[in-house]
């Protein structure tokens, strides 16, 4: 470009005002790819003085990795010039004098001056826009994840309700039938000599009501656990004495010949939540009773060592099939070999949640037909 042409271009008042005060970078580039004009915003964007840019190839402002290809794109533009955005659909980057690369948007235009083809590039730094977009995308992803989890939770609740209806219709039917039949028979045992038979049916009714209460309690506990409403209330107490009370409570449901053998090793005092421990112990011991045949021993041992409480419940029952053991702590899961033994499939899921509330762990070993050992460990204090 001649000196006369440059003066002629800059003498246009409107162009000069636009050029000097524009808030976007403006470059005028010759067909040879050299920078003919650069406005103050370009100097600010790239860290160059105007004198350092004039006459340089425009590729000085492009990251080195893209310079070679840009020469071909530049030649192609001058062969078929038209106003358009540069790199439509692509992420474009420019390079400052100090080598720092930053995202840009570029719009291209063209005109002729003294029979020379000129290109005008409008350069905008979109670093803040890109950051805002990334933050927005991150928030959208986070919200999408929250909605997905909420939908999964809704689906899980729906599945749980369906399973509850199915389980309740089955599990409630047996005790309710027992209650109705016993009530009917009690009416027929009106004489004094029928006292023993009346007592038998009254005990049967009590047992059935207790079974129904247990099922409902399982659901109430699970619901509280799902909503994070289970609370811990710790107190100091004698764990051996506490375990003895639970064994005495369970003696009423032992099968003929069954026996619970209890052993306490180490210290006796702990500082923990009695209600939570009661539910853990009752669940594990009642399962051992339920899934063991008559005349079998159930071993219940507690050891306190180095501030860790280790509890074992060992039975000689039906055991758990190996291929099903990985699912044992799932909600509503019951092994295929339980046959007609009543249960909700919630007990062990609740046990696991309770143990985790105590910052403990629960594990087990089992062989089908040979019995199961449950091990619970948690801090003494």
Buried (B, 14 or more C-beta within 10 A) or exposed (E): BEEEBBEEBEEEEEEEEEBEEBEBBBBBBBBEBBBBBBBBBBBEBBEBEEEBBBEBBBBBBBBEEBBEEBBEEBEEBBEEBEEEEBBEEEEBBBBEBEEEBBBBBBBBBBEEBEEBBBBBBBBBBBEEEBEEEEEEEEEEEEEEEEEEEEEEEEEEEEEBEEBBEEBBEEBBEBBBEBBEBBEEBBEEBEEEEBEEBBEBBEEBBEBBBEBBEBBEBBBEBBEBBBEEEBEEEEEEBEBBEBBBEBBEBBEEBBEEEBEBEBEBEBBBEBEBBBBBBBBBBBBBBBBBBBBBEEEBBBBBBBBBEEEEBBBBBBBBBBBBBEEBBEEBBEBBBBBEBBEEEEBBBBBBBBBBBBBEBBEBEBEBEBEBEEBBBBBBBBEBE
